[in-house]
Amino acid sequence: MRAARSLLFVALLPVFAGCQMFAEKPTSVSTAGMTRMQGELKGEGGQLVFQPCSEGRRFVVNDTGNTGIVQEVADLAGKPLFVDLRGSFAASSTGGNDGQLNLHQFYRLERSASACSDPNFKRLTLRASGHKPDWTVKASGKGMVLEREGQPPLALPYLEEQLPEGRFNLTSEANDQRIELWAAPQRCVDSVTGSVQHLSAELRVNGKPQRGCAYYGGSRDD
């Protein structure tokens, strides 16, 4: 269950270790006419080419949103790259491609040959995870599931609080535990997988913090 509440006073989130804040405050841009899609990203002839999941179409990427994706791809080169992105598509057959993708934002970039077939992605609103010890939070419209290394999964209802500058948190109380997940729009790199995600995250169980990364699932269209 997701419910939004407004806060009068909000403490700033800590700068999460392993995550890098954007150099400048992002400018609000209308996403009207833009589409969110997932697929494979690869470099060809000095250009980035995006091919949507389960499709044969190919689009040359134009990084109009200054996302820095060219450098990210260089850092992750060597294996198939899965990307979850938002942008506008212009259809035109030039240079053996089917058009151009004007990239506005990417939510996740990772080495993966199977992410396109993830059966849970479309049902989730948010997925967050971290390490040492490993933990994962999967949130949907029906609640959230907390998985922690060495412990059974914990299914919980939650409230969502929308905070300034795109930040938000999910909170729940059950079995004498207070569960909080704080998220902020900051570039974050998973320390184990190398996945680049668009949100930094911090899980707090009874006030004890564990840091990680997060991204929007397919049922959230922010």
DRENVO-667707 format. One record per residue: x, y, z negated of N, C-alpha, C, O in turn; residue in one letter. Coordinates in steps of 0.02 Angstrom, whole numbers, plus 50000, padded with zeros to 5 digits. Example, Ala and Ser with C-alpha at 12.3 -4.5 7.8 and 13.67 -1.06 7.14 Angstrom:
506604971649610506154977549610506604983549610507124983449577A506424988849646506844994749643506455000249606506705005749598S
This chain:
500424994050000500005000050000500435006250000500885006949958M500315010550047500705016650051500275022550034499735023350062R500485026549988500125032649970500625038249964501165037349937A500445044049990500915049749988500725054449933500125055849923A501215056949897501105062149845501615067549856502175066249879R501435073649840501905079249846502205080749778501865080049727S502835082749776503185084349714503345091749712503495094849763L503315094649651503495101649643504235102549635504525107349661L504565097949600505285098449589505585091749608505345086549588F506115092049647506425085849671507175086349662507485091249684V507475081549630508205081349623508515079249688508245074949723A509085082149704509435080249765509685073149760509915071049707L509635069549815509915062749816510675063249814510955068149840L511015058349784511745058349786511985057149856511635054349898P512595059249870512905057749934513135050449930513575048849890V512825046149970512945039049962513625037049990513825039450043F513965032649954514615030149976514515026050039514035022250046A514985026950086514955023250149514495026450199514435023850255G514165031950182513705035250228513945042450239514225045550195C513825044950298514075051550317513485056050333513075054450376Q513445061850300512915066550315513045069850382513625070650403M512505071750416512585075350478512935082050464512825085150413F513345084150511513735090250501513275096350497513425101150462A512715096050533512255101650533511555099150518511385093450533E511155103450489510455101750476510105100850542510105105450584K509775094950554509465093850618508905098750632508515100450587P508855100850694508325105350714507705101450731507735096250763T507125103850708506495100450722506335100750796506305106250825S506235094950827506085094650898505445090550907505375085250876V504985092950948504375089250961504535082650997504935082551044S504225077250974504325070751005503765069051054503705063351076T503345073951070502805072851118503095070551184503565073551210A502805065351212503045062751276503635058051270503875055351320G503875056951208504435052351198504185045451179503635044651152M504585040351193504405033451180504935030151137505535031351146T504715026051090505185021951052505235015051084504735011851098R505855012851096505965006451128506595003151099507015006451070M506634996551109507214992751088507494989051148507134987451196Q508144987751146508444984251201509194983551195509474984351141G509514982151252510234981251254510574987451282510324990551329E511134989151254511514994951276512214992751295512544989051258L512444994951353513124993151374513414998651418513045002651447K514064998651423514405003551465514545000651534514764994951540G514415004651585514535002551654514765008651695514415013651698E515355008151726515595013451769515625020251737515485025251768G515825020351673515885026751638515225029451612515205035151589G514685025551616514025027751592513755022551544513945016751545Q513295024751500512925020151458512285018251494511935022551521L512125011851493511515009351525511085005751474511335001551436V510445007551471509965004551424509485000051462509195002051512F509414993851438508934989051467508444986851413508654983451366Q507804988751418507314986951366507254979451357507384975551403P507064977451296506974970351281506484967151330505954969951346C506654961251354506224957151398506034960651462505504959351491S506454965251485506324968751548506944968651591507504967751568E506834969751656507384970051702507574977251720508084978451753G507164982051698507314989151714507944991451678508094989051623R508294996051709508914998751681508905006351686508705009151738R509115009751633509105017051631509785019751610510075017551560F510025024551647510645028051629510485032651570509995036351572V510895032551518510775036351457511075043351462511665044251476V510645048351449510865055351444510735057451372510165058051351N511265058551334511205059951262511005067151249511405071251226D510375068751266510135075651258510055077651185510045083551169T509995072651140509915074151069510565074751031510575075450970G511135074351068511795074751036511855069850978512055071750923N511655063650990511655058550938512345055750923512455052650871T512825056850969513495054050959513535046650977513995043150956G513045044251016513015037151030513605034551071513785028651066I513905038851111514485036651151515055034351105515345029051118V515205038051053515725036151006515515029950966515935025650952Q514875029550948514645023750910514735017350951514945012250924E514565017751015514645011851059515375009951065515535004051066V515815014851070516525013451074516775009751012517185005151017A516515011750954516715008550891516465001450885516774997350851D515894999850918515594993250912515714988850973515424983450978L516124991151019516224987551082516484980451070516814979051020A516314975951117516584969251114516044963851114516184958151132G515434965551094514884960751093514254964251118514234970351122K513724960251134513094963351154512844968251100512874966651041P512614974151121512384979151073511624979951078511354981251132L511294979051022510584980351017510494987550994510844989850949F510004991051024509864997851003509114998850997508724996351038V508915002550946508225004550934508225012150940508575015550901D507855014950987507935022151003507275025451020506755022251028L507305032051026506745036051049506995041051101507525044051092R506605041851155506795046651207506265047051260505725044051254G506405050751312505955051451368506275048151429506885048351438S505855045151470506105041351528505885044751593505305046651601F506365045351638506225048151704506345042651755506905040151760A505825040751792505875035251839506135037751906505825042051938A506705035051927506985036551993507525031452007507965030351965S507515028452065507995023352083508615026552113508625028452172S509135027052073509765029952097510345025852070510335023852012T510835024652111511435021152090511305014252063511675011952019G510785010852088510645004052065510275003751999510174998251973G510065009451972509675009551910508965011951924508805014351979N508535011151874507825012851883507635019651857507055021651861D508115023451832507965030051808508445032351753508985029551745G508225037351717508645040351665508285040451598507685041851595Q508645038951546508385039551478508695045751446509305046051437L508275050551429508505056451392508435054751318507885055151290N508995052951287508995050451219508905055951168509275060851168L508415055151125508285059951071508575057551004508855061450967H508495051050989508705048350925508805040850931508445037450968Q509295038150894509315030850887509245029150813509535032450770F508865023850800508715021750732509215016450707509375016050648Y509455012350754509895006850735510305004850796510055004550852R510945003450784511395000950836511824995550805512154996750754L511804989550834512174983950803512374978750854512074978250908E512874974850836513074969150877512564963550865512534960750810R512164961950915511664956750908511414954450976511294958551020S511334947950983511034945251044510334942651031510014939951076A510084943550969509434940650951508944945650921508364943750908S509144951950911508714956750877508074958050917507554959750887A508094957350982507494958451023506934953551005506344955051016C507114947750979506614942650964506444942250890506154937250868S506624947350851506474947450779505714947450769505394952350788D505424942250740504694941850733504414946650680503814947950680P504834949150635504594953350581504624960750596504294964750562N504994962750647505124969850659504484973950668504414979250638F504014971550708503414975450722502954976250662502544980750661K503014971850612502584972250553502854976850499502484978850454R503494978550502503804982250449503754989850460503754992250516L503704993450403503765000750406504485002850390504705008150412T504834998750351505515000350330505884994050311505604989350282L506524993950328506964988550304507604991750277507924995750312R507784990050217508384992650185508794986850157508514981750138A509454987750155509874982250129510544985050105510754990550125S510874981250062511524983050037511904976850015511654971250022G512494977849988512924972249972513244973149903513214978449872H513554967649880513944967449816513534969449755513674974649725K513024965549737512764959449769512274961149825512024966849829P512144956349868511694957449925510974958649901510734955449854D510644963449934509934964749921509604967149985509924969950029W508944965949989508554968150046507854970150023507564966849980T507604975650050506914977650039506574977950107506814981150153V506004974550112505594974650172504914977450154504554974450114K504734983150183504104986450167503634986150227503844986850284A502994985150213502474985250265501854988450236501854990650178S501324988550275500694991350250500374987150196499904989450163G500624981150185500334976650134500724976550070500514973450021K501304979950068501714979950008502444979350027502624979950085G502874978049978503574977049993503834970849958503574968649907M504364967949988504684962049960505404963749945505774966049989V505604962649883506294963849861506644957149855506424952649819L507204956449892507604950349888508294952249861508614956849886E508514948649809509164949949779509554943349772509264938149758R510194943849782510624938049779510544934449711510614937449658E510394927849715510334923849655509664924349620509584921549566G509174927949650508524928749618507974927249669508074928249729Q507384924949646506834923649692506554930149720506604935349688P506264929949781505954936049810505404938649764505044934849732P505334945349763504844948649721504384952849766504604957749795L503744950849771503254954549811502904959649767502664958149712A502864965949792502624971449751502184976249791502314977349851L501674979249760501354985049790501804991049779502254990749737P501704996549815502135002349805501785008849823501275008849859Y502055014149797501845020949816502415024149854502995023149838L502245028149904502765031749941502695039249927502145041949931E503245042449911503265049649898503665052949954504245051249965E503365057649989503705061450041504065067350009503755071149972Q504705068150023505115073349993505355078150048505285076650107L505645083850029505895088550079506445085550123506775080750104P506525088550183507065086950229507065079650252507595076750265E506465076750258506405070050284506555064550235506555058650254G506685066150172506825061050122506175058250094505655061450098R506215052150066505625049150035505845043649988506425041449990F505385041449945505545035649903504935031149896504365033449902N505075024849883504565019749870504655017749797505215016349775L504105017349759504155015549689503635010249671503085010049699T503825005949625503365000749601503574998649531504154999149513S503084996449492503234993849425502874987149417502274986649428E503264981949398502984975249389503464971249346504074972149349A503184966649307503594962249265504094966149222504664964049214N503864971849195504284976049152504894978749188505404980149157D504844979449254505384982349293505124988249333504564988049360Q505534993349338505374999049382505824998549443506434998749437R505514997949501505884997249564505815003749603505255006149614I506375006649624506365012749664506825011849725507375009149718E506595013949782507025014149841507015021249868506495023749888L507595024449867507675031249891507995031149961508475027449971W507735035050007508005035150075508065042250099507655046550083A508585043550139508715050250166508965049650238509315044750254A508805054550281509035054250351509775056050357509955061650374P510195051050344510925051750349511205045650385511005039950371Q511665046850430511995041250464512305036650412512625039050365R512215030150421512455025350372512725019150409512405016650455C513295016750388513605010950419513615005250370513875005850314V513324999550389513324993650346514044991250338514384989950388D514274990550277514974988950263515164981850284515754980350290S514674977450295514814970550313514694969250388515124966450421V514124971450414513954969950483514204975250532514274973850592T514344981350508514534986850552513944990250585514044994950623G513334987950572512734990950600512684998350581512805000150523S512515002650629512425009750616511675011150611511305009650658V511445013850555510745015050543510625022350527511075025950506Q510005024550537509865031750533509675034150464509575040150454H509615029650415509445031550347509945028650298510145022850304L510145032650249510505029950192509985028050140509445030950137S510155023250097509675020750049510015019349982510615018049978A509605019749930509845017749864509285014149828508735016949818E509415008049808508945004049769509105005049695509675004549674L508585006449655508675007049583508195002249549507585002749557R508464997649510508064993049470508184994749397508734993749371V507664997449364507724999949295508295004949289508665005049240N508365009149341508855014549339509545012649364509955017149375G509685006249374510345004149397510385004749474510005001349508K510845008849501510855010049573511275005049613511795002649589P511035003549673511414999649722511315003149790510745004549809Q511855004449825511815008449886511805004149948512044998449949R511505006950001511465003350064511205007650120511235013850116G510955004550172510715007950232509995005650247509765000650220C509645009550289508955007850305508765010450373509095014750401A508215007550400507935010050463507185008750464506935004350429Y506825012650504506105011850511505945005450550506275003950600Y505445001850526505194996050563504744998250621504615004150631G504514993250658504124994750718503434997650705503135000550751G503164996950644502494999650631502515006650603501985009450586S503115009650599503165016650577503415020750636503925019050666R503065026050652503215029750713503475036750699503355041250739D503815037850643504075044450626504605046550677504895052050671D
